[in-house]
Amino acid sequence: MDQSGDGRESSTSDPLADPIALPRQVPPTPKNCQCKVNMMMNIPKLDCAIQETPKPQLDKMFKVTGDVIHSCQDSTRCGCYLGPVDLVCIMTVFEQTAACFDYIAKSSFDGTIKVGIGNYCVSKIDDASLKRMLVLDLVKQADELLDSVSEIAQNMSVAQNEHGFKRMGRSPACLNQLNLDYVREAIANFKKLFRLITDFFGEKDPKS
Ligand SMILES: [Zn+2]
């Protein structure tokens, strides 16, 4: 246990002198990790895109919806503390994209989309199969996020059942259960919506 000499040396080493990053060995990030703040900060952008006059721009819709999905996915993969309340928070942010999905699904075939490559906005492409591809890709990304959240919720349920009525975070077990039920229901509803969209876009244009 007591190693005279060695213990001192490591603590005096300057962290800035070490250029090698330690990806998984850093201690768990604190509860107030920035990933959730980043996620929240995307909501006003969604509102801007939806409320744009004279009418919302499809390309912006795709962009902000994708950004929200990515920021939610970042939170699930961040590695910082996640409790049932955090999952509710992620789902609440994600639910804000419902209006965008609705708009995109309805207007995908009569609007034009600017396709951006890097910082360049190349051209307006009015191509039904391209739009379909973009819609399906967005749905796929959202679907992957839902799968991640679903898996985390499932693990939390198992952990809670195994440990009986133990508190998780600051919430009592019954509240955690309600939160996880809400998350599961929200996921199920989105999955239904995505199935509708996928079926619609899959059938609309059989030849690729
Ligand atoms: Zn985080």
Residues whose N, C-alpha, C, O or C-beta is under 5 A from the ligand:
A	BS01	ZN	C33 C35 C78 C80
